[in-house]
């Protein structure tokens, strides 16, 4: 199929960072047939995500008025910019991500005449710990945007139930498609750990327990709780060999460093900063436990990757996490309690047999539920389903061909 006859589709993101929500778009693009579809992506400016898209041959559109905070004037300008883009490019499918861009993009796409409009909820803007007015406001926004889309993809049962029970959407328009990871990138080993250059660089012995946290140091991941967890764990198992290895950057980095110093727990914590994908996978293969004290989640890629690596996880007991860290694969804890996380980590630090048993079950769960190729092909199959409903099948876009 010639380039001019490919169906143009557009993913609408917000930030050009390389975090979990952007990686979902990349995973969809990994299985998209570029011979049939011409992919475009919107975000608010250049950055690592946009660089990766360009490397893959994807057209990027930068709309600087698309910002995270609610800003009525800029939000209106972002809506106008999106609508103009959609009219000009004559997209067959618009697939939005993130809460506010998803609201603006759905309305703009439908009013621009886009035949197929999908929104992908990684997590609603409201969650278990939201204030009542926040929940009310964002529920109203989601309800207002819902008629402008054809389907809303959910990644956990909790958010889908909230949408249906809250009268936002009917169940038949709410497919559930789990996130996933490339299972072939992980080589779980349930043998005792060995001395390696990586462990030596972290000041760890072969039999020390490596507790791995990998995420942006932002509020949803509770990075300021990490030093408290380490301090509580030190009190429980002061003689055991273990370290908490923190991979990630973000707005809370300096505050985390200050708290580590104040608690005098620096000998137990290593701050790695941002890791490349290759370095991250190498650390998974050296780790013994993954820690993710989330305050809210959609469906954590970190926890999915932990399971693919055959690692037990200790995570916040919040929506999404409960669907990854199921019984026998790790533990979920009261989200704000450093003591609760430390209690579970202490069990795992002193019992390598328990770590291996939970890790094997975790890998089996990942193989059943989180194969990225299988799950993302369900997303692209949804494109074909909606195109057929729109009478376009999967052939050329007639509007674009006539342009």
N, C-alpha and C positions, 0 to 999 in steps of 0.2 A: 504494500500500500504506500503510495507516495506521501511525502511529508504534508502536502497541502490537503490530502484527503483524510489524514488521521483525525480522530475526534479529540478536540482540545478539552482538557479537564484542568481544574484549578483547585489546589489545596490552599486554604487560608489559615495561616498561622499568625502569631503575634510577634514574638521575639526571635531574633536570629541566633539564639544560643543553641548549643548542642546538648539539650537536656531531654528528659524522657518523652515529653509530648512531641518534640521535633523528631525524635528517633522513630516514633510511630509512623509519621509521614514517610520517612526514609524506608521503613520496612514495607509499607504499601508499594512504594516505587520499586522496591526490589523484585516484586512479583508482577508488576504491571507490564503488559505487553506494549513496548514502545513502538512496535510496528503498527499497532492499532490505535494507540492513544498518544497524544502530544501533551505531556505534563507541564503545568505551570505552577508556581508557588508564590503566594503573597506573604510578605512579612514587613516589619516596619523599618528595616534598614539592613545594611551589610553586616556580616559577622560570620562565625564559623559554620553555621547552618547553611547560609547562603553560599559560602565557598564550596561546601560539599555538594550542594545542588548543581552549581555550575560545573563542577568536576564530572557530574553524572550526565551532563547535557540537558539539564532542566532549566527552563526560562524562569527567572526571578523578577518579581515586581515589588518595588519598595514603596510603601505608602506611609510616610512619616507621621501622618495624623492618627494612625492606628496605635493607640497608647493603652497601657494597662489601667491607670486610674480612670474613674468616671469623670469626664470633662465634656459637658454638653456641647460646647462649640466645636471642639476637636472631634467629638464623636459624630456630630453632624457632617463635618468635613470628611471623616473617614468613610461614612456611609455614602456620601456623594462620590468619593474617589473609587470606592468599590463598584458602585453601580456603573460609573463611566467605563471602568476597566472591563466589567462583564459584558456591557453592550458592545464595546469595541472588539473584544476577542471572541465573542459569540461562543462561549463555553458550552459544551454539552452537559458537563457535570461540574458542580461546585461542591467541594467537600471541606467543611469548616471544622476547626479545632479551637479550643479555648472558649471561655464563657462569653465575654463581650464581643470578640470578633465573630463568634458563632451567631450571636443575635443580629449584629449589623449585616453580616454576610448573607444570612438566610433571607432577610428582608430585601436587601439589595439585589440578590440573585433572582429571586422570584419576580421582582418588579422590572428587572432587566430582561426577562423572558427566558432565563436559563431553564431548560426542560427538566433537569434532575438535580435536586438539592438535598445534600446529606449533611448532618451535623454529627460530630463524634465527641461524646461526653467522656473525657478521661476522669473528670470529677466535676460535679456541680460547684458553683461558687459558694454554695451553702453546704454545711456538713454538721456532724453531731455537736460541734462546739460553737456553732454560729449563734450570734445573738438573734432573738426573735424577729427584730425589724429587718436584719440582714436576710434571714430566711424568707420573710414575707416579700421583700423587695425583689429578690432574685427569682423567686417563684413566679411573681407577676410578670417579670421580664421574660422568663422562659415560656410562660403560657402565651404571652403576646407574640413571641417569635414562632411558636410551634406550627401555626397554620401555613407558614411560608416554606416549610420543608417537607420533603417526601418521606424521609426516614431519619431517625436519630439512633445511632449506634451507641450502645452502652457496654462498658467493660466490667461491670459488676452488678449483681442482682439488687443490691441496696438502692442504687441510684435509679435503676429501672423501675423498681417498685415505688419509689418516691414520685417518679414522673407519672406513673399510671394512677396510683392512689390519690395523688394531688390534683388530678384532672388536667395535667399538662398535655398528655398524649395518650392515645389508645394503645393497648398492648401490641396490636398487629403492626404498628409503625415503629416498634422498639426492638430491633434485633439485638441480641446479646452476643458479642464477639470478644473473646478474651484477647488481651495482649499476648505476646510471645517472645521467644528468643531463638536464635539459631543453635539448636542443641548440639550440632556437630562441632561447635567452637569450644565445647567443654569436655574435659577428659577426667571425670571423677575418679579419684583414687581413695580407697578406703583402707589403705595400708598405713602404718605409722609414718609420720612425717620424717624427713631426712634433713640433715644440714644442707643448706643451699645458699648461694650468693645472696638471694633476696632476703632470706632470714638473717643472714649475717649482717646485711646492711641495715636491718631494723633492730639489731642488737638482740636477736632471739636465738634460742637453742632449738634443736630439732623437736624436743618434746614440749616446748612452750605452746600454749594455745593462742593462736592469732585470731582476734576478734575484729572483723572487718566491717567498717561503716563506709558506704560509698554513696554520695548524694551531694547536691548543691547545699551549701550551708545557709539555708533559708528557713523561714519560720515553720513551714509545714513539717519539716524533718526534725524540729526541736534540737538543733545543734548545741544549744546552751545546756541541754540536759546531759550531754555526753560526759563532761567532767564530773558531774554528780554521780552518774552511773559508775564511772571508774572509781571514784572515791568510795562508794558503797561496796563495790566489788572488792576493793583492797581491804576493807574491814572484814569481809566474809572469808576471803582466802588469801591472807597476807603472805603466806609462804609459797603459794602456787606460782608457777611460771606462766605468765600471760601478758599480752599487750593489746591495747585497743588501737588499731590503725585506722586513721581517718583520711579518706580520700575525697577531696572536693574543695571548691572555693565558693565564696559568696559573701554577702553583706555581713554575716556574723563571724567571719574568720577572726578578726582582732578581738572581739568580745570572748570568743572561745579560748583564745590564747591567754587572755587576762584571767579568765576563770581557772584555767589549768594551773597557772602560776599561783593564784590565791589559795587554791586547795592543796598545793604542793604535791600534785599527782603527775607531774611531767615525766617521771621515770616509767610510767605505765602507758603513756599515750604518745603516738607518733603521728604528726600532721604531715601528710604527703603532698597536700595541695591537689591541683587538678592532675588527673592521670589520663594518658592516651588510652584508647581502646585496648591496645596490645598490653600495656602495663596493667590495666584493670583486670584483664583475663588472667595474666600471670599471677596477680595477687589472689584472685579467686582460687587458683589452683594450689596456693600455699596456705590459704585460710582454713580455719577450723569451724568458725561460727560467723554468721552475718547478723549484725545488729541494725535494726531500722526502727527507731522510736518515733514513728510518724504520729502526728496529731490528726492528719487527714490524708487520705490517698484515694486514687481511682483504682488502679491495679498496678502495683509497684513493679517496674522492670527490674529493679535491684533484687527484690525478693524472688522474682521469676528466675533471674540469672543465678542467684544463690542455689535454688533448687536444681537448676540445670547442672551446676557444678557439684552437686551431691553434698550440699552443706545444710545443716540445720539453721533455722533462723529464730531470732528473738525479736519480736516486732510489736508495735502498738496494736491494741485490740480495737481497731477501727474498721470501717467499711473498706472493702477491697482486700485488706490484709487478711481478713478471715477466710477469704476464698482462695488465697495462696497458701498461707500457713495453716493447713488443715491438721486435724489430730494425727499425731504420730510423725509429723515432719518438722516440728519445732514448737515454739510457744508464743502465744500472744499475751500481752501484759496490759494492766491499767496504764493508759497512754502517758500520764503525767507523773508516774511514780518511779523515781530512780531506784528505789528499794525493790520494787517488783521486777524490774529488768535485771538488777544485780542478783536477786535470788535465783532466777532461771539461768543466768550466765554462770553463776557459781556451780550449779549442777553440771553444766557442760564442760567447764574448765577442768574439773577434777575427774571427769569420767569419759575418757576417749571411746570406750565401748558404746556408751549412750550416743555420743556424737556420730559414730559410724552408723548405728542403727537408724537414727533419725535421718541421716544423710542419704542412706539408700532409699528410704521411703520418699524423701523429697525428690530425688531424681526420678523415681517412678511416677510421681505425681506430675512433674514437669513433662515427662514423655506423654502422659495421657492428655494433658490440658493445654500445654503452652508451646507447642511446636509452631514457630512463627510462620513458616511457609504455609502450613495448613490453615492457620487462623487468618492470615492476611489475604489468602486466596478467597476466603469468604467475603472479605471487603470488596475485592475486585469483581466477584460474582454478583454482588449487590449492584455495582455499576451496570452490568449487563441486564440484570432484572429490571432496573428502573428505566434503562434505555428502551427495552422491549415494551414496557408499559407506556412510554412516551411515543411509541410507534417509530422509534429510530433504529431498532435492533442494535447492531454494533458496527454498522457501516458508516460511511462518511457523514459528517454533519451537513445537512442540506443548506442551512443558513450560511455556514462558512464557505461551502463550495460556490454559493452564488455571490459571495462578497467580492 
